[in-house]
Amino acid sequence: MSLYQLFVSIVLGIVQGISEWLPISSKTQIILVSQYLLGLNFQQAYAFGLFMEIGTVLAAVIYFRKEVWMLIRALTGRGSKYEWKLFKYVLVTTIVTGIVAVPLYVIVDKVSSGYNIGLPMIILGLVLFADAALIWYSRSKYANDKNRKTLEQIGIKEYVAVGIAQGLAALPGVSRSGATTSTMLLMNVEAKEAFRLSFLVGLFATTAAVFVTWVFSKAEVVAGLAQIGTIGLAIAIIVATAVSLVLINFLLNIARKSKIVYLTAALGAIALVFGILISFFPFTFAAG
């Protein structure tokens, strides 16, 4: 492979590894990078952006290996009450995600221009600021957030809401992790639990996204792969996995501490800045 392909592969891996866990929509950033560095059109870049989530899937499997084992135990009928609850959460959320996301994916895959990918990030940034205010208010009124929920206190309504939020992330500009975390925080789920459950269920959503992308948009994915090669793809996946593991650990460690208000506000600021930049300095999407 050429030095340029190596450079692009590393950049794609870093962008994917960072943006998947921040509220800036990883597929949107991959769309922008792959259009600029690889010359892909919108449909190709959109499909390639979803396919690139392979790296974050591997990172989630590695980081949440204990939870994955819990789900396997529940699936085989040997799980505890908590493990069965976790399995129901993942199952319902993933099914609802698929019902919402697949039609949206098919529609967006036909779009060549005119979609403002910055606006969803701006909206998400404002929602995250609202989350931060909600957490701050809760802590000022109720010591130690004792009124906030964990997995044991949420049910089907919350599962469906998270699934819908995650399904909407099929739209360019909508961050999966940002949408699901914000939804849970607004439903009064404890901050560290919201981040953990968001990241965990994302494992199955992103796995499904890679599969759906390959089924519906194989030609577009192949066009992207042709630009960086098989070795380049492997390098991008390895880099994305490594960066993801570091960032997941960093975010969850902060979420366990009392500074979660600042983290949520900071994530809101990041989403707003990226949304505004993309809105005012848009890339021109090439028609496919």
Backbone as CSV, one residue per row, in Angstrom:
resi,resn,N_x,N_y,N_z,CA_x,CA_y,CA_z,C_x,C_y,C_z
1,MET,0.836,-1.192,0.000,0.000,0.000,0.000,0.873,1.245,0.000
2,SER,0.335,2.334,-0.516,1.090,3.575,-0.596,1.093,4.282,0.758
3,LEU,2.015,5.252,0.891,2.078,6.034,2.124,0.784,6.829,2.320
4,TYR,0.201,7.270,1.208,-1.053,8.020,1.323,-2.175,7.131,1.830
5,GLN,-2.251,5.901,1.339,-3.266,4.974,1.822,-3.070,4.685,3.305
6,LEU,-1.799,4.540,3.723,-1.502,4.321,5.145,-1.966,5.513,5.971
7,PHE,-1.674,6.707,5.491,-2.088,7.928,6.184,-3.604,7.997,6.324
8,VAL,-4.318,7.752,5.221,-5.776,7.809,5.233,-6.358,6.760,6.182
9,SER,-5.781,5.562,6.167,-6.266,4.485,7.029,-6.135,4.857,8.500
10,ILE,-4.998,5.438,8.865,-4.776,5.848,10.255,-5.742,6.964,10.636
11,VAL,-5.919,7.926,9.742,-6.847,9.037,10.009,-8.267,8.510,10.186
12,LEU,-8.701,7.620,9.293,-10.043,7.046,9.396,-10.228,6.311,10.718
13,GLY,-9.203,5.551,11.125,-9.280,4.814,12.390,-9.381,5.732,13.587
14,ILE,-8.591,6.803,13.581,-8.628,7.764,14.692,-9.978,8.468,14.748
15,VAL,-10.452,8.917,13.599,-11.743,9.623,13.541,-12.869,8.713,14.010
16,GLN,-12.874,7.463,13.528,-13.911,6.513,13.925,-13.841,6.231,15.425
17,GLY,-12.634,5.983,15.934,-12.450,5.631,17.340,-12.858,6.736,18.292
18,ILE,-12.666,7.984,17.876,-13.029,9.119,18.731,-14.505,9.461,18.597
19,SER,-14.967,9.599,17.356,-16.311,10.134,17.128,-17.427,9.163,17.479
20,GLU,-17.142,7.853,17.524,-18.192,6.898,17.873,-18.702,7.118,19.288
21,TRP,-17.836,7.569,20.185,-18.202,7.668,21.605,-18.487,9.091,22.035
22,LEU,-18.247,10.060,21.158,-18.597,11.445,21.426,-19.849,11.798,20.626
23,PRO,-20.593,12.813,21.045,-21.869,13.133,20.383,-21.688,13.924,19.084
24,ILE,-20.834,13.421,18.190,-20.577,14.142,16.938,-20.800,13.251,15.726
25,SER,-21.441,12.093,15.904,-21.825,11.209,14.803,-20.620,10.706,14.031
26,SER,-20.192,9.495,14.342,-19.013,8.931,13.693,-19.189,8.811,12.184
27,LYS,-20.390,8.401,11.758,-20.585,8.229,10.307,-20.484,9.564,9.584
28,THR,-20.931,10.647,10.262,-20.835,11.966,9.650,-19.390,12.372,9.458
29,GLN,-18.564,12.123,10.482,-17.153,12.492,10.367,-16.451,11.644,9.306
30,ILE,-16.817,10.358,9.233,-16.232,9.498,8.199,-16.698,9.943,6.819
31,ILE,-17.963,10.390,6.708,-18.456,10.914,5.435,-17.583,12.081,4.983
32,LEU,-17.337,13.007,5.905,-16.549,14.191,5.567,-15.112,13.826,5.204
33,VAL,-14.497,12.979,6.024,-13.101,12.602,5.792,-12.951,11.794,4.509
34,SER,-13.836,10.810,4.295,-13.702,9.952,3.115,-14.038,10.706,1.833
35,GLN,-14.943,11.689,1.897,-15.186,12.517,0.716,-13.969,13.377,0.398
36,TYR,-13.386,13.950,1.435,-12.263,14.863,1.229,-10.976,14.123,0.849
37,LEU,-10.689,13.008,1.539,-9.423,12.302,1.314,-9.510,11.198,0.260
38,LEU,-10.698,10.617,0.078,-10.832,9.505,-0.856,-11.648,9.862,-2.101
39,GLY,-12.308,11.016,-2.092,-13.075,11.425,-3.260,-14.354,10.642,-3.476
40,LEU,-14.933,10.090,-2.394,-16.167,9.326,-2.516,-17.362,10.256,-2.639
41,ASN,-18.425,9.796,-3.311,-19.647,10.588,-3.334,-20.437,10.339,-2.058
42,PHE,-21.582,11.012,-1.906,-22.313,10.943,-0.645,-22.743,9.522,-0.305
43,GLN,-23.355,8.816,-1.281,-23.834,7.460,-1.003,-22.687,6.533,-0.601
44,GLN,-21.581,6.636,-1.324,-20.412,5.795,-1.009,-19.853,6.129,0.370
45,ALA,-19.735,7.417,0.667,-19.186,7.842,1.956,-20.102,7.450,3.114
46,TYR,-21.414,7.567,2.896,-22.394,7.212,3.933,-22.317,5.717,4.254
47,ALA,-22.316,4.884,3.214,-22.231,3.439,3.419,-20.884,3.065,4.038
48,PHE,-19.819,3.679,3.553,-18.483,3.370,4.067,-18.358,3.788,5.528
49,GLY,-19.002,4.910,5.893,-18.963,5.376,7.279,-19.602,4.383,8.230
50,LEU,-20.714,3.769,7.814,-21.361,2.762,8.648,-20.531,1.484,8.701
51,PHE,-19.952,1.107,7.572,-19.148,-0.113,7.529,-17.904,0.006,8.415
52,MET,-17.367,1.209,8.532,-16.166,1.439,9.331,-16.392,1.235,10.827
53,GLU,-17.644,1.021,11.224,-17.925,0.823,12.641,-17.468,-0.547,13.141
54,ILE,-16.882,-1.346,12.257,-16.325,-2.643,12.656,-15.345,-2.469,13.817
55,GLY,-14.512,-1.437,13.727,-13.506,-1.212,14.763,-14.113,-0.942,16.124
56,THR,-15.195,-0.177,16.169,-15.820,0.116,17.450,-16.602,-1.083,17.980
57,VAL,-17.073,-1.942,17.077,-17.706,-3.193,17.510,-16.693,-4.051,18.263
58,LEU,-15.513,-4.199,17.702,-14.470,-5.003,18.353,-14.092,-4.413,19.705
59,ALA,-13.996,-3.096,19.767,-13.647,-2.437,21.033,-14.714,-2.700,22.085
60,ALA,-15.984,-2.617,21.681,-17.082,-2.842,22.627,-17.092,-4.285,23.117
61,VAL,-16.826,-5.238,22.231,-16.770,-6.652,22.633,-15.669,-6.872,23.667
62,ILE,-14.516,-6.259,23.422,-13.383,-6.414,24.345,-13.689,-5.756,25.690
63,TYR,-14.183,-4.522,25.644,-14.398,-3.772,26.892,-15.545,-4.343,27.713
64,PHE,-16.605,-4.752,27.030,-17.793,-5.255,27.729,-17.889,-6.772,27.665
65,ARG,-16.749,-7.435,27.688,-16.732,-8.900,27.587,-17.495,-9.568,28.737
66,LYS,-17.465,-8.969,29.935,-18.210,-9.540,31.067,-19.711,-9.460,30.813
67,GLU,-20.153,-8.304,30.308,-21.574,-8.141,30.014,-22.008,-9.057,28.863
68,VAL,-21.129,-9.221,27.885,-21.436,-10.129,26.767,-21.602,-11.559,27.287
69,TRP,-20.755,-11.949,28.227,-20.866,-13.278,28.819,-22.176,-13.407,29.605
70,MET,-22.581,-12.328,30.283,-23.868,-12.341,30.988,-25.017,-12.584,30.010
71,LEU,-24.963,-11.922,28.856,-26.009,-12.089,27.855,-26.043,-13.516,27.307
72,ILE,-24.879,-14.111,27.137,-24.810,-15.497,26.669,-25.423,-16.436,27.699
73,ARG,-25.113,-16.184,28.970,-25.690,-17.003,30.031,-27.210,-16.892,30.044
74,ALA,-27.726,-15.668,29.886,-29.174,-15.469,29.869,-29.801,-16.164,28.660
75,LEU,-29.130,-16.085,27.518,-29.643,-16.691,26.294,-29.735,-18.206,26.411
76,THR,-28.820,-18.790,27.176,-28.814,-20.246,27.342,-29.646,-20.706,28.535
77,GLY,-30.351,-19.758,29.190,-31.217,-20.112,30.300,-30.510,-20.308,31.622
78,ARG,-29.248,-19.893,31.714,-28.482,-20.084,32.950,-28.191,-18.764,33.664
79,GLY,-28.817,-17.677,33.193,-28.509,-16.373,33.739,-29.267,-16.053,35.015
80,SER,-28.723,-15.103,35.750,-29.373,-14.614,36.968,-30.506,-13.667,36.576
81,LYS,-31.247,-13.188,37.581,-32.328,-12.240,37.343,-31.800,-10.974,36.691
82,TYR,-30.644,-10.491,37.157,-30.049,-9.298,36.575,-29.624,-9.552,35.130
83,GLU,-29.023,-10.708,34.877,-28.570,-11.031,33.522,-29.746,-11.157,32.559
84,TRP,-30.856,-11.707,33.014,-32.047,-11.791,32.184,-32.612,-10.400,31.908
85,LYS,-32.554,-9.508,32.909,-33.006,-8.127,32.730,-32.137,-7.420,31.681
86,LEU,-30.847,-7.638,31.765,-29.923,-7.044,30.805,-30.199,-7.576,29.399
87,PHE,-30.482,-8.863,29.297,-30.781,-9.483,28.005,-32.055,-8.881,27.407
88,LYS,-33.083,-8.697,28.220,-34.342,-8.110,27.729,-34.112,-6.681,27.235
89,TYR,-33.314,-5.926,27.992,-32.998,-4.553,27.592,-32.326,-4.529,26.224
90,VAL,-31.312,-5.354,26.052,-30.573,-5.391,24.787,-31.471,-5.878,23.647
91,LEU,-32.261,-6.921,23.898,-33.108,-7.498,22.857,-34.163,-6.500,22.368
92,VAL,-34.925,-5.926,23.301,-35.996,-5.002,22.920,-35.426,-3.764,22.249
93,THR,-34.384,-3.205,22.828,-33.774,-1.997,22.269,-33.260,-2.238,20.854
94,THR,-32.618,-3.382,20.644,-32.057,-3.686,19.330,-33.150,-3.905,18.287
95,ILE,-34.230,-4.585,18.667,-35.340,-4.803,17.733,-35.966,-3.478,17.316
96,VAL,-36.232,-2.611,18.303,-36.822,-1.303,18.002,-35.872,-0.481,17.138
97,THR,-34.592,-0.555,17.434,-33.592,0.152,16.628,-33.679,-0.271,15.170
98,GLY,-33.758,-1.572,14.936,-33.838,-2.074,13.572,-35.082,-1.605,12.844
99,ILE,-36.216,-1.606,13.558,-37.486,-1.175,12.955,-37.404,0.282,12.507
100,VAL,-36.725,1.113,13.291,-36.607,2.536,12.967,-35.482,2.791,11.966
101,ALA,-34.346,2.127,12.160,-33.136,2.474,11.419,-33.119,1.984,9.981
102,VAL,-33.580,0.762,9.726,-33.466,0.199,8.377,-34.197,1.045,7.332
103,PRO,-35.470,1.431,7.562,-36.126,2.297,6.572,-35.404,3.636,6.378
104,LEU,-34.909,4.214,7.485,-34.184,5.478,7.377,-32.913,5.299,6.557
105,TYR,-32.228,4.195,6.774,-31.001,3.932,6.021,-31.289,3.841,4.529
106,VAL,-32.328,3.101,4.164,-32.684,2.930,2.753,-33.012,4.280,2.115
107,ILE,-33.728,5.135,2.870,-34.091,6.454,2.350,-32.861,7.336,2.171
108,VAL,-32.034,7.422,3.223,-30.859,8.299,3.174,-29.868,7.821,2.122
109,ASP,-29.794,6.507,1.905,-28.863,5.967,0.923,-29.180,6.454,-0.486
110,LYS,-30.421,6.929,-0.699,-30.812,7.422,-2.016,-30.608,8.928,-2.155
111,VAL,-30.262,9.582,-1.062,-30.088,11.033,-1.073,-28.700,11.385,-1.575
112,SER,-28.616,12.364,-2.407,-27.310,12.777,-2.925,-26.889,14.161,-2.444
113,SER,-27.860,14.978,-2.025,-27.515,16.332,-1.566,-28.678,16.925,-0.798
114,GLY,-28.434,18.105,-0.216,-29.502,18.850,0.415,-29.773,18.499,1.862
115,TYR,-29.037,17.541,2.426,-29.283,17.146,3.817,-28.325,17.914,4.716
116,ASN,-28.859,18.652,5.680,-28.049,19.437,6.607,-27.605,18.544,7.763
117,ILE,-26.369,18.043,7.712,-25.913,17.116,8.741,-25.453,17.831,10.005
118,GLY,-25.360,19.174,9.935,-24.954,19.909,11.123,-26.095,20.146,12.095
119,LEU,-27.319,20.294,11.573,-28.472,20.608,12.420,-28.729,19.566,13.503
120,PRO,-28.720,18.242,13.199,-28.935,17.260,14.271,-27.911,17.355,15.396
121,MET,-26.663,17.688,15.046,-25.640,17.811,16.079,-25.894,19.033,16.965
122,ILE,-26.379,20.108,16.372,-26.717,21.303,17.153,-27.846,20.990,18.132
123,ILE,-28.876,20.298,17.635,-29.995,19.918,18.498,-29.516,19.016,19.629
124,LEU,-28.660,18.033,19.293,-28.142,17.119,20.309,-27.308,17.865,21.342
125,GLY,-26.536,18.846,20.897,-25.755,19.639,21.834,-26.641,20.352,22.845
126,LEU,-27.749,20.918,22.374,-28.693,21.592,23.269,-29.332,20.601,24.242
127,VAL,-29.634,19.383,23.737,-30.206,18.346,24.608,-29.216,17.950,25.695
128,LEU,-27.946,17.835,25.341,-26.931,17.476,26.332,-26.774,18.571,27.386
129,PHE,-26.880,19.815,26.981,-26.870,20.908,27.964,-28.067,20.785,28.898
130,ALA,-29.225,20.420,28.345,-30.411,20.211,29.181,-30.176,19.059,30.145
131,ASP,-29.504,17.994,29.672,-29.160,16.872,30.541,-28.278,17.336,31.699
132,ALA,-27.273,18.139,31.381,-26.363,18.628,32.417,-27.125,19.440,33.467
133,ALA,-28.044,20.282,32.994,-28.850,21.074,33.919,-29.735,20.173,34.781
134,LEU,-30.267,19.108,34.159,-31.114,18.168,34.895,-30.323,17.442,35.984
135,ILE,-29.122,17.013,35.638,-28.271,16.329,36.617,-27.908,17.279,37.759
136,TRP,-27.544,18.505,37.403,-27.177,19.485,38.431,-28.356,19.756,39.366
137,TYR,-29.551,19.928,38.784,-30.743,20.181,39.595,-31.043,18.998,40.503
138,SER,-30.919,17.793,39.947,-31.193,16.597,40.730,-30.243,16.495,41.911
139,ARG,-28.989,16.807,41.685,-28.006,16.684,42.756,-28.165,17.788,43.797
140,SER,-28.650,18.924,43.359,-28.840,20.003,44.327,-30.080,19.762,45.183
141,LYS,-31.027,19.000,44.650,-32.272,18.747,45.385,-32.242,17.419,46.126
142,TYR,-31.579,16.435,45.532,-31.526,15.100,46.129,-30.074,14.679,46.280
143,ALA,-29.645,14.494,47.492,-28.253,14.132,47.758,-27.914,12.805,47.090
144,ASN,-26.740,12.781,46.438,-26.172,11.564,45.843,-27.036,10.940,44.736
145,ASP,-27.937,11.735,44.158,-28.760,11.240,43.037,-29.517,9.966,43.394
146,LYS,-29.982,9.837,44.636,-30.652,8.602,45.045,-31.970,8.379,44.303
147,ASN,-32.488,9.442,43.718,-33.758,9.305,43.001,-33.587,8.813,41.577
148,ARG,-32.371,8.710,41.101,-32.134,8.335,39.708,-32.126,6.810,39.546
149,LYS,-32.449,6.349,38.342,-32.696,4.939,38.082,-31.448,4.198,37.599
150,THR,-31.471,2.874,37.792,-30.475,1.984,37.210,-31.227,0.966,36.349
151,LEU,-30.525,-0.016,35.820,-31.157,-1.007,34.962,-32.337,-1.686,35.648
152,GLU,-32.218,-1.939,36.957,-33.281,-2.636,37.683,-34.581,-1.839,37.737
153,GLN,-34.498,-0.506,37.612,-35.697,0.327,37.748,-36.315,0.755,36.409
154,ILE,-35.713,0.393,35.289,-36.296,0.782,34.005,-36.983,-0.418,33.365
155,GLY,-37.921,-0.131,32.456,-38.709,-1.205,31.850,-38.908,-1.014,30.365
156,ILE,-39.965,-1.630,29.836,-40.210,-1.652,28.400,-40.295,-0.249,27.802
157,LYS,-40.954,0.679,28.490,-41.078,2.039,27.958,-39.707,2.652,27.712
158,GLU,-38.822,2.485,28.676,-37.477,3.038,28.521,-36.706,2.309,27.423
159,TYR,-36.873,0.985,27.343,-36.203,0.212,26.295,-36.605,0.737,24.911
160,VAL,-37.914,0.938,24.734,-38.429,1.385,23.430,-37.904,2.790,23.103
161,ALA,-37.890,3.665,24.104,-37.408,5.029,23.886,-35.942,5.029,23.464
162,VAL,-35.129,4.215,24.126,-33.716,4.122,23.774,-33.567,3.537,22.370
163,GLY,-34.389,2.542,22.037,-34.335,1.942,20.710,-34.676,2.937,19.619
164,ILE,-35.703,3.764,19.857,-36.074,4.783,18.872,-34.940,5.787,18.693
165,ALA,-34.376,6.239,19.815,-33.265,7.196,19.750,-32.089,6.607,18.987
166,GLN,-31.809,5.355,19.237,-30.690,4.703,18.561,-30.996,4.502,17.075
167,GLY,-32.243,4.198,16.754,-32.628,4.031,15.359,-32.494,5.315,14.568
168,LEU,-32.824,6.446,15.195,-32.701,7.742,14.523,-31.255,8.073,14.178
169,ALA,-30.320,7.392,14.847,-28.904,7.626,14.576,-28.488,7.094,13.212
170,ALA,-29.395,6.441,12.486,-29.106,6.064,11.100,-28.991,7.304,10.223
171,LEU,-29.573,8.416,10.682,-29.497,9.669,9.934,-28.113,10.295,10.097
172,PRO,-27.501,10.766,9.022,-26.232,11.477,9.140,-26.382,12.680,10.056
173,GLY,-25.425,12.885,10.915,-25.464,14.005,11.848,-26.004,13.646,13.209
174,VAL,-26.671,12.487,13.322,-27.217,12.053,14.612,-26.242,11.070,15.249
175,SER,-25.764,11.398,16.422,-24.815,10.541,17.137,-25.560,9.442,17.887
176,ARG,-25.165,8.199,17.662,-25.815,7.086,18.342,-25.610,7.172,19.844
177,SER,-24.354,7.286,20.269,-24.073,7.319,21.705,-24.672,8.566,22.355
178,GLY,-24.596,9.692,21.652,-25.164,10.917,22.198,-26.673,10.838,22.337
179,ALA,-27.342,10.265,21.315,-28.803,10.170,21.344,-29.284,9.233,22.443
180,THR,-28.646,8.073,22.576,-29.100,7.102,23.578,-28.764,7.553,24.994
181,THR,-27.580,8.103,25.184,-27.208,8.593,26.515,-28.127,9.725,26.944
182,SER,-28.380,10.665,26.039,-29.254,11.797,26.362,-30.656,11.323,26.712
183,THR,-31.157,10.357,25.942,-32.496,9.833,26.205,-32.584,9.248,27.609
184,MET,-31.579,8.464,27.989,-31.605,7.842,29.321,-31.444,8.868,30.429
185,LEU,-30.603,9.861,30.206,-30.440,10.906,31.217,-31.737,11.682,31.403
186,LEU,-32.427,11.956,30.297,-33.704,12.663,30.387,-34.774,11.815,31.058
187,MET,-34.613,10.476,31.003,-35.552,9.577,31.671,-35.130,9.298,33.112
188,ASN,-34.171,10.103,33.609,-33.749,10.037,34.999,-32.913,8.807,35.340
189,VAL,-32.218,8.262,34.345,-31.302,7.150,34.597,-29.994,7.715,35.134
190,GLU,-29.425,7.035,36.099,-28.169,7.455,36.705,-27.106,7.637,35.621
191,ALA,-26.289,8.673,35.739,-25.370,9.051,34.672,-24.426,7.924,34.259
192,LYS,-23.740,7.318,35.223,-22.783,6.271,34.869,-23.490,5.072,34.245
193,GLU,-24.724,4.797,34.684,-25.505,3.707,34.124,-25.942,4.046,32.701
194,ALA,-26.301,5.296,32.464,-26.725,5.724,31.131,-25.600,5.547,30.120
195,PHE,-24.392,5.953,30.483,-23.252,5.799,29.578,-22.948,4.328,29.340
196,ARG,-22.948,3.531,30.395,-22.629,2.111,30.265,-23.652,1.383,29.395
197,LEU,-24.927,1.611,29.665,-25.978,0.937,28.902,-26.005,1.419,27.455
198,SER,-25.701,2.675,27.237,-25.641,3.212,25.882,-24.524,2.551,25.085
199,PHE,-23.334,2.503,25.684,-22.194,1.912,24.994,-22.407,0.422,24.742
200,LEU,-23.006,-0.265,25.717,-23.210,-1.711,25.587,-24.187,-2.040,24.465
201,VAL,-25.343,-1.387,24.453,-26.338,-1.700,23.426,-25.853,-1.259,22.048
202,GLY,-24.934,-0.304,22.020,-24.365,0.120,20.747,-23.603,-0.988,20.052
203,LEU,-23.083,-1.928,20.821,-22.377,-3.074,20.248,-23.257,-3.809,19.249
204,PHE,-24.512,-4.015,19.595,-25.416,-4.791,18.741,-25.971,-3.938,17.607
205,ALA,-26.176,-2.663,17.877,-26.663,-1.768,16.825,-25.613,-1.585,15.734
206,THR,-24.371,-1.407,16.138,-23.320,-1.202,15.150,-23.023,-2.486,14.374
207,THR,-23.104,-3.633,15.052,-22.935,-4.905,14.344,-24.002,-5.057,13.267
208,ALA,-25.241,-4.736,13.630,-26.339,-4.811,12.663,-26.144,-3.799,11.542
209,ALA,-25.623,-2.607,11.878,-25.406,-1.574,10.863,-24.396,-2.027,9.823
210,VAL,-23.323,-2.677,10.283,-22.318,-3.193,9.347,-22.945,-4.228,8.412
211,PHE,-23.760,-5.125,8.971,-24.410,-6.167,8.180,-25.389,-5.569,7.164
212,VAL,-26.242,-4.640,7.629,-27.236,-4.020,6.751,-26.541,-3.242,5.631
213,THR,-25.469,-2.541,5.976,-24.732,-1.778,4.970,-24.191,-2.691,3.884
214,TRP,-23.641,-3.825,4.282,-23.077,-4.764,3.307,-24.178,-5.353,2.427
215,VAL,-25.343,-5.614,2.998,-26.457,-6.197,2.242,-27.035,-5.198,1.247
216,PHE,-27.301,-3.961,1.700,-27.988,-2.980,0.871,-27.040,-2.140,0.008
217,SER,-25.792,-1.994,0.431,-24.897,-1.047,-0.257,-23.509,-1.641,-0.476
218,LYS,-23.468,-2.881,-0.899,-22.182,-3.549,-1.088,-21.303,-2.813,-2.086
219,ALA,-21.892,-2.340,-3.176,-21.115,-1.661,-4.209,-20.468,-0.387,-3.668
220,GLU,-21.218,0.359,-2.855,-20.679,1.599,-2.282,-19.554,1.310,-1.293
221,VAL,-19.728,0.257,-0.485,-18.678,-0.120,0.461,-17.422,-0.552,-0.284
222,VAL,-17.598,-1.348,-1.323,-16.457,-1.815,-2.120,-15.722,-0.636,-2.744
223,ALA,-16.459,0.390,-3.166,-15.827,1.583,-3.738,-14.912,2.260,-2.720
224,GLY,-15.372,2.304,-1.466,-14.536,2.879,-0.418,-13.326,2.020,-0.108
225,LEU,-13.554,0.712,-0.042,-12.454,-0.212,0.259,-11.399,-0.186,-0.838
226,ALA,-11.833,0.043,-2.065,-10.887,0.066,-3.188,-9.879,1.197,-3.054
227,GLN,-10.271,2.245,-2.319,-9.386,3.399,-2.168,-8.297,3.187,-1.124
228,ILE,-8.543,2.319,-0.147,-7.530,2.121,0.899,-6.976,0.703,0.921
229,GLY,-7.649,-0.241,0.274,-7.161,-1.614,0.202,-7.471,-2.423,1.454
230,THR,-7.265,-3.722,1.342,-7.546,-4.628,2.455,-6.647,-4.350,3.654
231,ILE,-5.372,-4.134,3.388,-4.427,-3.842,4.472,-4.799,-2.519,5.137
232,GLY,-5.176,-1.543,4.324,-5.591,-0.251,4.868,-6.805,-0.379,5.767
233,LEU,-7.766,-1.221,5.349,-8.945,-1.452,6.179,-8.559,-2.071,7.512
234,ALA,-7.656,-3.058,7.460,-7.204,-3.718,8.691,-6.531,-2.717,9.633
235,ILE,-5.713,-1.837,9.077,-5.029,-0.828,9.892,-6.048,0.131,10.513
236,ALA,-7.027,0.569,9.704,-8.054,1.476,10.207,-8.847,0.834,11.338
237,ILE,-9.170,-0.457,11.199,-9.932,-1.166,12.235,-9.113,-1.286,13.519
238,ILE,-7.826,-1.620,13.393,-6.959,-1.756,14.567,-6.834,-0.415,15.294
239,VAL,-6.613,0.644,14.533,-6.484,1.972,15.134,-7.799,2.381,15.809
240,ALA,-8.925,2.162,15.125,-10.238,2.516,15.696,-10.500,1.748,16.981
241,THR,-10.121,0.469,17.001,-10.325,-0.358,18.194,-9.499,0.163,19.368
242,ALA,-8.222,0.455,19.111,-7.330,0.940,20.170,-7.799,2.284,20.721
243,VAL,-8.136,3.206,19.826,-8.594,4.532,20.261,-9.910,4.409,21.028
244,SER,-10.808,3.550,20.547,-12.107,3.355,21.204,-11.939,2.846,22.624
245,LEU,-11.051,1.875,22.825,-10.843,1.308,24.159,-10.384,2.372,25.147
246,VAL,-9.491,3.241,24.688,-9.007,4.315,25.559,-10.129,5.285,25.893
247,LEU,-10.915,5.656,24.880,-11.955,6.657,25.092,-13.126,6.115,25.912
248,ILE,-13.517,4.860,25.674,-14.587,4.257,26.480,-14.201,4.274,27.953
249,ASN,-12.983,3.827,28.232,-12.513,3.774,29.615,-12.480,5.168,30.233
250,PHE,-12.013,6.142,29.469,-11.929,7.522,29.960,-13.313,8.068,30.296
251,LEU,-14.265,7.916,29.386,-15.605,8.463,29.588,-16.336,7.781,30.738
252,LEU,-16.208,6.452,30.835,-16.886,5.739,31.915,-16.263,6.059,33.271
253,ASN,-14.958,6.274,33.300,-14.311,6.646,34.564,-14.808,8.002,35.042
254,ILE,-14.958,8.941,34.100,-15.470,10.256,34.480,-16.928,10.153,34.904
255,ALA,-17.682,9.315,34.174,-19.108,9.162,34.486,-19.325,8.594,35.883
256,ARG,-18.342,7.857,36.413,-18.463,7.284,37.755,-18.168,8.314,38.840
257,LYS,-17.613,9.462,38.432,-17.207,10.454,39.411,-18.239,11.580,39.494
258,SER,-18.006,12.477,40.398,-18.971,13.548,40.647,-18.948,14.630,39.578
259,LYS,-18.016,14.547,38.638,-17.884,15.587,37.626,-18.683,15.279,36.362
260,ILE,-19.671,14.395,36.465,-20.457,14.018,35.305,-21.187,15.217,34.705
261,VAL,-21.564,16.192,35.537,-22.234,17.397,35.023,-21.333,18.105,34.023
262,TYR,-20.044,18.224,34.372,-19.105,18.909,33.493,-18.862,18.104,32.219
263,LEU,-18.819,16.761,32.350,-18.636,15.910,31.177,-19.802,16.074,30.206
264,THR,-21.021,16.032,30.738,-22.204,16.145,29.884,-22.254,17.506,29.199
265,ALA,-21.940,18.564,29.951,-21.916,19.906,29.366,-20.821,20.018,28.305
266,ALA,-19.662,19.403,28.578,-18.561,19.432,27.615,-18.937,18.699,26.329
267,LEU,-19.609,17.554,26.465,-20.056,16.821,25.289,-21.073,17.637,24.498
268,GLY,-21.934,18.362,25.224,-22.882,19.241,24.553,-22.177,20.334,23.762
269,ALA,-21.126,20.900,24.362,-20.359,21.943,23.684,-19.680,21.396,22.430
270,ILE,-19.139,20.173,22.535,-18.489,19.542,21.378,-19.486,19.357,20.241
271,ALA,-20.670,18.845,20.579,-21.698,18.634,19.560,-22.109,19.954,18.913
272,LEU,-22.281,20.990,19.728,-22.669,22.299,19.195,-21.604,22.861,18.259
273,VAL,-20.363,22.799,18.678,-19.269,23.347,17.865,-19.188,22.625,16.527
274,PHE,-19.220,21.291,16.557,-19.141,20.526,15.314,-20.361,20.802,14.439
275,GLY,-21.542,20.869,15.053,-22.746,21.133,14.284,-22.711,22.490,13.611
276,ILE,-22.265,23.504,14.338,-22.191,24.860,13.785,-21.146,24.938,12.674
277,LEU,-19.987,24.322,12.906,-18.930,24.337,11.887,-19.396,23.691,10.594
278,ILE,-20.048,22.530,10.727,-20.499,21.820,9.532,-21.622,22.584,8.842
279,SER,-22.470,23.271,9.622,-23.571,24.035,9.037,-23.082,25.265,8.282
280,PHE,-22.077,25.950,8.845,-21.591,27.173,8.224,-20.501,26.933,7.193
281,PHE,-19.813,25.789,7.324,-18.774,25.455,6.354,-19.044,24.082,5.779
282,PRO,-20.158,23.920,5.080,-20.558,22.591,4.608,-19.662,22.063,3.511
283,PHE,-19.506,20.747,3.479,-18.855,20.089,2.376,-19.880,19.938,1.258
284,THR,-19.434,20.013,0.046,-20.322,19.808,-1.086,-20.396,18.327,-1.388
285,PHE,-21.571,17.735,-1.269,-21.751,16.326,-1.520,-21.864,16.081,-3.025
286,ALA,-21.016,15.223,-3.508,-21.069,14.887,-4.922,-22.214,13.938,-5.177
287,ALA,-22.988,14.210,-6.205,-24.095,13.319,-6.541,-23.564,12.001,-7.044
288,GLY,-24.243,10.909,-6.631,-23.765,9.586,-7.027,-24.612,9.019,-8.128
